[in-house]
C-alpha cells in the first residue's frame, strides 16, 4: 500500500519535509494557500534531488507522487503522517490542527515543526491531543538528520513509538525530548549563540565574517562529530569529566555576568549586520549558497559515513533498510550497481576521478560475491575473494549527480578463480567504462589461495555457465 | 637556517603547539617543570603524528628535532616563536613573560595560549610589551586551524604581521581580533553554550548524550562549514539578512529572559554531569576518544579539502607551500609520489580500498605530466592528457598511516601517446602494486586526440629515451 504524507505549509521547512518523504518513496499531498507555493516547492525539490541521493551508496526508493491540494481536507485524507509547518502563531496553529483532525485518520501522526511552542500549548483545546506532537526539524530538512521529538503527557507511547519509527525510516534521528520546554533543546543553544553574536557585532568586536570564521575553523569542526560534552570529556583527560568541570567550569564563569543583557534589535543594528553579511556573502546568490552548503554537508556526511560514526552511522543504518535485493536473474549479465555519483567522487574539474571507476567495479564485484553466497557471514567465517588485477578502459566522462549502472559478467568461475567483466553505463545508455577483473579465493587466516566452499563454487559455476552462452562482451579481444 | 620554536608549558595545549611546529619542520625547545612532561608530550605527539600527515596529499617537511630544556632561558634562546601555555593565573604568566624576555631574541614573537586574558593584561609591567600577543588555539591544536590572534594597542604592525605569517605557514588560520575583549570571540560562544548545557542538565531536560546528539546531528554539521551568519543568511532567502532578522530575531528573543541566570556549580550538579558523561562515553578510554575525534576531524577536513572550501581551502593553500619540487632526475625511474595513506581511503576492514591504488597511479601520472611541462597553465591553454586505460596488479595490502612511494617509468612517449608504468612501494620496500597506464594527448576544446606542444613532446621523448635504457620493469610481460 502507498504511504501518504500530508504537508501543511510549504515554505523552506515544509518543502524540506516534503522532499524527505517524496525521495524516500512516500506519496505527498501538499496544502499551502500561497500562490507562489509551486515555485517555492520546485526550488527546494531541485536542491533535494541534487543532494539527498548523493548521501547513499545505493539508489533511494522510486520517488512518490506529489499532489498539490486545494484544502487541508484534501491533503490529510488517507495520510499516515501529517506535518504542520505554518507560521509561528499559536492561534493559527490551533485552527490548522482542528481542521486537520476533522478530516485525518484517527491514527495519523500530526507533527508540528514549531521551534518555540511546547506540545501542550499546541494541544490546547484539541479534541484529539494525543495525535499532536512536536517534530522539530533543522534546515536543510532533506539533509540534516536531527528531529526534536517532543511529546506532552497527553501523548501515548503508541504515537511516540510510531513517530520514531517513521522518522527513522526516513533516515532521520528522532531525539526524544523527555520534558517539554520552550524552544526544545537545540534552539536554546542557537539562541544563546545568536545573542552573543549580536553583542559582538554591536560592540564592534567582530563582523559576521569573523564570527563565522571563528566557528567553522574551530569548534564547529568539533561539534559536527562529537558535540559539546564528549569534546570536553577529552579535554578533561584521564582524570574525567568532574576534573574538567572543576578546572574549567569556573574559568568559563568569569565573563558571564557581563553577557547577560539582551541587545535591542534596533534598525541600526539590523542594518549593520545586513551590511556585514552582504560584504561576506553578497557575491553569491542564495541559490549558490544553498548548493555550496548542501555540497559541503554531503561531503562531511559521507566522510562520517565512511568512518561509520556520528551522523554517518545513521546514514549507514538507513542505507541497510533500502538496499536492493540481490540479483535473482543470472542468464543475462547481472545488473550489479545502480547509483548516483556523489560530489566527493569528483575532481576540481567536476568530472568523476579516474579511480572511482575502479571503485564502482570493485563494488560490483562485491555484489557478485554476495550473489554467489560469499556474503558477510562467509567473510566472517574466514573465507573471501581478493582482487589480483583489474584492467579498466575509460570511454566517457561522468560527473556528480549522474545516475550510472553496471552490468557484470562472470567470464570464468572455476576452482579458486573468478574472472569478471563489468560494463558501466550512463543514464542515456552510453557505455562509459569497462573493467576486467581477476579475483582469487583466499583463506583470511593463511592469506593464501584456497577452494571456495562447495555451495559458493556451485553457484559460481552455474552463473558462469549461463554467461558463457552470451556473446563475449569483450568483443574480439579475449 | 633552522627555525626554532620554544614551547613554555607542555600540557594538552602546549603539546599540540609543539606537534604543529615539529611536524612542520621546526626545531622545538620545550620547557615544562612537570616531571611527567615527557610522557605527556609523547602521548600528544603520537596522536599528532598519526593525524596531521593524513590531512595532506603530499608529505609534510621532515620533522624538526625536539629538545627538553631545563630552564626558560635554555628554551627561548635563538627561538623565532615562543608559545606560553602555562596555567591561567595572571601573576604566573607575568613571571614567565619576564623570564622569557630576559633571554629571548628581541624580534621573537611571544604568543600566549590564554583563553581568558586580554593582551593588555598580559603585557602589564613588561619591559617589551610589543613582543607579547595572544595566539589562542583550539584543541586539538595539531588539527584545528583557528588561532585567535589578539593584539593590544601596544603591539606593532610588524609583530602582528610576523605572527600571521608564521601561523599561516603552519597551516593555521590567524583570526585577527581587532578589539581585545575578555575570552576573545570563540570562547564567548562556548561559554554561552556551556551555560545553556548546564541548565538543561540541572533541570533534567536532557542528558550529556542527548545534548551532544542535538548538536552533532543538527547545527554542528552546519557550523563545520559555514558558521552562524552565512547559515542564517540562507534561511532568510532572497529577501536577505535584514529580512531574516526581522522575521526570526524576535522569535529567538522570546525565551531569553528565562535563560539569564547562571547555574551554580554545586557538587551535586558536577556529579550529575560526570555520571551522565560516564554513561555516554565511559566505555571508551580518553585515548580511544582522541583517536575517534581525530579520525573524524581528518575525514571531515579532507572532505572539505576535496570541495576546496571552508577549512579544506586552508589546507589546500598550505599544501601548495609544501609541495615538493618536480623531479629533476630522469635517468632512473622517477619518484612521483611519496605520501601517507589517509584514513578516508580505507574500508571497514582497515585496508586501503582497491580503487585508491588507481588514484595513486593517476596522481603519479599527474606528476609525470607536470614534469614534461603539461602543467596547470598548459591545461588552462586547452591541452591535456586523458587516461585511456589502466591495468593494475594488486600485490600487497596497505592501511591508513602507512607511508608509500611510487616509481614511474615512461614506457612510450611519442606523438599523442604516453604509456606509463608505476610501481608502488611500502615503507619497507615491498612492491605493493603496479599500474600500466595509457594516456592520449587531447585538445580540451574538440575533446579529440592531437599532438602535444613541441616542448612537451621533446621533454617526453627525452625521458622516454632515457627510460628505454633501464631494464623493462614489467619483466618478461611486455
Contacts between the chains, C-beta under 8 A, distances in Angstrom:
chain1	res1	chain2	res2	distance
A	12	B	235	6.9
A	12	B	237	6.9
A	88	B	251	6.1
A	115	B	251	7.1
A	116	B	251	6.1
A	116	B	254	6.1
A	116	B	255	7.5
A	138	B	218	4.4
A	138	B	219	6.5
A	138	B	222	7.8
A	139	B	234	7.7
A	139	B	235	6.0
A	144	B	217	7.1
A	144	B	218	5.7
A	144	B	221	6.2
A	144	B	222	7.5
A	145	B	217	4.8
A	145	B	218	7.8
A	146	B	213	7.5
A	146	B	214	6.6
A	146	B	217	3.9
A	146	B	218	3.5
A	148	B	214	7.2
A	173	B	213	6.9
A	173	B	217	4.7
A	175	B	210	6.3
A	175	B	213	5.5
A	175	B	214	5.8
A	175	B	217	7.3
A	177	B	205	7.3
A	177	B	206	7.1
A	177	B	210	7.8
A	178	B	205	7.4
A	178	B	206	7.7
A	179	B	203	7.6
A	179	B	204	6.4
A	179	B	205	5.1
A	181	B	203	7.7
A	181	B	205	5.3
A	182	B	254	6.9
A	182	B	255	4.4
A	182	B	258	7.1
A	183	B	254	7.5
A	183	B	255	5.0
A	185	B	200	6.4
A	185	B	205	6.8
A	185	B	206	5.3
A	185	B	210	6.9
A	185	B	211	6.7
A	185	B	214	4.6
A	186	B	214	4.5
A	186	B	215	7.3
A	186	B	218	5.3
A	186	B	219	6.2
A	187	B	252	7.8
A	188	B	196	5.1
A	188	B	200	7.0
A	188	B	255	7.0
A	188	B	259	6.9
A	189	B	193	5.2
A	189	B	196	5.4
A	189	B	197	7.7
A	189	B	214	7.5
A	189	B	215	7.1
A	189	B	219	7.4
A	190	B	219	6.3
A	190	B	252	7.3
A	191	B	252	4.9
A	191	B	253	8.0
A	191	B	255	6.5
A	191	B	256	6.4
A	191	B	259	7.3
A	192	B	192	3.9
A	192	B	193	5.9
A	192	B	195	7.0
A	192	B	196	4.8
A	192	B	259	6.9
A	193	B	189	5.2
A	193	B	192	5.9
A	193	B	193	6.4
A	193	B	228	6.2
A	194	B	228	7.2
A	194	B	252	5.2
A	195	B	192	7.0
A	195	B	252	7.7
A	195	B	256	6.5
A	196	B	188	5.1
A	196	B	189	5.4
A	196	B	192	4.8
A	197	B	189	7.6
A	197	B	228	5.7
A	197	B	229	7.0
A	200	B	185	6.4
A	200	B	188	7.0
A	203	B	179	7.6
A	203	B	181	7.7
A	204	B	179	6.4
A	205	B	177	7.3
A	205	B	178	7.4
A	205	B	179	5.1
A	205	B	181	5.3
A	205	B	185	6.8
A	206	B	177	7.1
A	206	B	178	7.7
A	206	B	185	5.3
A	208	B	228	8.0
A	208	B	229	3.8
A	208	B	230	7.6
A	209	B	229	7.8
A	210	B	175	6.3
A	210	B	177	7.8
A	210	B	185	6.9
A	211	B	185	6.6
A	211	B	227	6.5
A	211	B	228	6.1
A	211	B	229	6.2
A	212	B	226	6.6
A	212	B	227	2.7
A	212	B	228	6.1
A	212	B	229	5.4
A	212	B	230	5.4
A	213	B	146	7.5
A	213	B	173	6.9
A	213	B	175	5.5
A	213	B	227	6.9
A	214	B	146	6.6
A	214	B	148	7.2
A	214	B	175	5.8
A	214	B	185	4.6
A	214	B	186	4.5
A	214	B	189	7.5
A	214	B	227	7.6
A	215	B	186	7.2
A	215	B	189	7.1
A	215	B	223	5.0
A	215	B	227	4.0
A	215	B	228	5.9
A	216	B	223	6.3
A	216	B	224	6.4
A	216	B	225	5.8
A	216	B	226	6.2
A	216	B	227	4.6
A	216	B	310	5.2
A	216	B	311	6.5
A	217	B	144	7.1
A	217	B	145	4.8
A	217	B	146	4.0
A	217	B	173	4.7
A	217	B	175	7.3
A	217	B	310	7.7
A	217	B	311	5.4
A	217	B	314	7.1
A	218	B	138	4.4
A	218	B	144	5.7
A	218	B	145	7.8
A	218	B	146	3.5
A	218	B	186	5.3
A	219	B	138	6.5
A	219	B	186	6.2
A	219	B	189	7.4
A	219	B	190	6.3
A	219	B	223	7.7
A	220	B	220	7.0
A	220	B	222	8.0
A	220	B	223	3.4
A	220	B	224	4.6
A	220	B	225	7.4
A	220	B	227	6.5
A	221	B	144	6.2
A	221	B	224	5.0
A	221	B	297	5.9
A	221	B	300	6.1
A	221	B	301	7.1
A	221	B	311	6.3
A	222	B	138	7.8
A	222	B	144	7.5
A	222	B	220	8.0
A	222	B	293	7.4
A	222	B	297	7.6
A	223	B	215	5.0
A	223	B	216	6.2
A	223	B	219	7.7
A	223	B	220	3.4
A	223	B	223	6.0
A	223	B	224	7.1
A	224	B	216	6.4
A	224	B	220	4.6
A	224	B	221	5.0
A	224	B	223	7.1
A	224	B	224	3.6
A	224	B	296	8.0
A	224	B	300	5.9
A	225	B	216	5.9
A	225	B	220	7.4
A	225	B	293	7.0
A	225	B	296	4.0
A	225	B	297	7.1
A	225	B	300	6.6
A	226	B	212	6.6
A	226	B	216	6.2
A	226	B	292	7.9
A	226	B	293	5.9
A	226	B	296	7.2
A	227	B	211	6.5
A	227	B	212	2.7
A	227	B	213	6.9
A	227	B	214	7.6
A	227	B	215	4.0
A	227	B	216	4.6
A	227	B	220	6.5
A	228	B	193	6.3
A	228	B	194	7.2
A	228	B	197	5.7
A	228	B	208	8.0
A	228	B	211	6.1
A	228	B	212	6.1
A	228	B	215	5.9
A	229	B	197	7.1
A	229	B	208	3.8
A	229	B	209	7.8
A	229	B	211	6.2
A	229	B	212	5.4
A	229	B	273	7.4
A	229	B	276	7.7
A	229	B	277	5.7
A	229	B	280	7.0
A	230	B	208	7.6
A	230	B	212	5.4
A	230	B	277	7.6
A	230	B	280	6.6
A	230	B	281	5.3
A	230	B	289	6.8
A	231	B	293	7.3
A	233	B	277	5.3
A	233	B	281	5.5
A	233	B	286	7.6
A	233	B	289	6.8
A	234	B	139	7.7
A	234	B	286	6.1
A	234	B	289	5.1
A	234	B	290	5.8
A	234	B	293	6.2
A	235	B	12	7.0
A	235	B	139	6.0
A	237	B	12	6.9
A	237	B	286	5.7
A	238	B	285	7.9
A	238	B	286	5.3
A	240	B	274	6.3
A	240	B	277	7.8
A	240	B	278	7.8
A	241	B	273	6.1
A	241	B	274	4.3
A	241	B	277	4.0
A	241	B	278	7.3
A	242	B	270	5.3
A	242	B	271	7.0
A	242	B	273	7.7
A	242	B	274	4.1
A	245	B	265	6.6
A	245	B	270	5.0
A	245	B	273	6.3
A	245	B	274	7.4
A	246	B	265	7.9
A	246	B	270	6.8
A	249	B	265	4.9
A	249	B	270	7.6
A	250	B	265	7.1
A	251	B	88	6.1
A	251	B	115	7.1
A	251	B	116	6.1
A	252	B	187	7.8
A	252	B	190	7.3
A	252	B	191	5.0
A	252	B	194	5.3
A	252	B	195	7.7
A	253	B	262	6.6
A	253	B	265	7.5
A	254	B	116	6.1
A	254	B	182	6.9
A	254	B	183	7.5
A	255	B	116	7.5
A	255	B	182	4.3
A	255	B	183	4.9
A	255	B	188	7.0
A	255	B	191	6.5
A	256	B	191	6.4
A	256	B	195	6.5
A	256	B	262	5.3
A	257	B	262	7.6
A	258	B	182	7.1
A	259	B	188	6.9
A	259	B	191	7.3
A	259	B	192	6.9
A	260	B	260	5.1
A	262	B	253	6.6
A	262	B	256	5.3
A	262	B	257	7.6
A	265	B	245	6.5
A	265	B	246	7.9
A	265	B	249	4.9
A	265	B	250	7.2
A	265	B	253	7.5
A	270	B	242	5.3
A	270	B	245	5.0
A	270	B	246	6.8
A	270	B	249	7.6
A	271	B	242	7.0
A	273	B	229	7.4
A	273	B	241	6.1
A	273	B	242	7.7
A	273	B	245	6.3
A	274	B	240	6.3
A	274	B	241	4.3
A	274	B	242	4.1
A	274	B	245	7.4
A	276	B	229	7.7
A	277	B	229	5.7
A	277	B	230	7.6
A	277	B	233	5.3
A	277	B	240	7.8
A	277	B	241	4.0
A	278	B	240	7.8
A	278	B	241	7.3
A	280	B	229	7.0
A	280	B	230	6.6
A	281	B	230	5.3
A	281	B	233	5.5
A	285	B	238	7.9
A	286	B	233	7.6
A	286	B	234	6.1
A	286	B	236	8.0
A	286	B	237	5.7
A	286	B	238	5.3
A	289	B	230	6.8
A	289	B	233	6.8
A	289	B	234	5.1
A	290	B	234	5.8
A	292	B	226	7.9
A	292	B	309	6.7
A	293	B	222	7.4
A	293	B	225	7.1
A	293	B	226	5.9
A	293	B	231	7.3
A	293	B	234	6.2
A	295	B	307	6.0
A	295	B	309	8.0
A	296	B	224	8.0
A	296	B	225	4.0
A	296	B	226	7.2
A	296	B	304	6.6
A	296	B	307	5.9
A	296	B	309	6.0
A	296	B	310	6.5
A	297	B	221	5.9
A	297	B	222	7.6
A	297	B	225	7.1
A	299	B	303	3.8
A	299	B	304	6.5
A	299	B	306	6.4
A	299	B	307	5.2
A	300	B	221	6.1
A	300	B	224	5.9
A	300	B	225	6.6
A	300	B	300	5.2
A	300	B	303	5.4
A	300	B	304	7.1
A	301	B	221	7.1
A	302	B	303	6.6
A	303	B	299	3.8
A	303	B	300	5.4
A	303	B	302	6.6
A	303	B	303	3.8
A	303	B	344	5.9
A	304	B	296	6.6
A	304	B	299	6.5
A	304	B	300	7.1
A	306	B	299	6.4
A	306	B	344	5.7
A	307	B	295	6.0
A	307	B	296	5.9
A	307	B	299	5.2
A	307	B	343	7.4
A	307	B	344	7.7
A	308	B	348	6.9
A	309	B	292	6.7
A	309	B	295	7.9
A	309	B	296	5.9
A	310	B	216	5.3
A	310	B	217	7.7
A	310	B	296	6.5
A	311	B	216	6.5
A	311	B	217	5.4
A	311	B	221	6.4
A	314	B	217	7.1
A	343	B	307	7.4
A	344	B	303	5.9
A	344	B	306	5.6
A	344	B	307	7.7
A	348	B	308	6.8
A	353	B	359	6.5
A	353	B	362	7.2
A	354	B	358	6.2
A	354	B	359	7.2
A	354	B	362	4.4
A	354	B	387	5.6
A	354	B	390	7.5
A	355	B	355	4.7
A	355	B	356	6.3
A	355	B	357	7.9
A	355	B	358	3.9
A	355	B	359	3.4
A	355	B	362	5.8
A	356	B	355	6.3
A	357	B	355	7.9
A	357	B	358	7.6
A	358	B	354	6.2
A	358	B	355	3.9
A	358	B	357	7.6
A	358	B	358	4.1
A	358	B	392	7.4
A	359	B	353	6.5
A	359	B	354	7.2
A	359	B	355	3.4
A	362	B	353	7.2
A	362	B	354	4.4
A	362	B	355	5.8
A	386	B	394	7.3
A	387	B	354	5.6
A	387	B	394	5.5
A	388	B	393	7.0
A	388	B	394	6.1
A	389	B	391	6.7
A	389	B	392	6.2
A	389	B	393	4.6
A	389	B	394	6.6
A	390	B	354	7.5
A	390	B	391	7.3
A	390	B	392	5.3
A	390	B	394	7.9
A	391	B	389	6.7
A	391	B	390	7.3
A	391	B	391	4.1
A	391	B	392	7.7
A	392	B	358	7.4
A	392	B	389	6.2
A	392	B	390	5.3
A	392	B	391	7.7
A	392	B	392	7.8
A	393	B	388	7.0
A	393	B	389	4.6
A	394	B	386	7.3
A	394	B	387	5.5
A	394	B	388	6.1
A	394	B	389	6.6
A	394	B	390	7.9
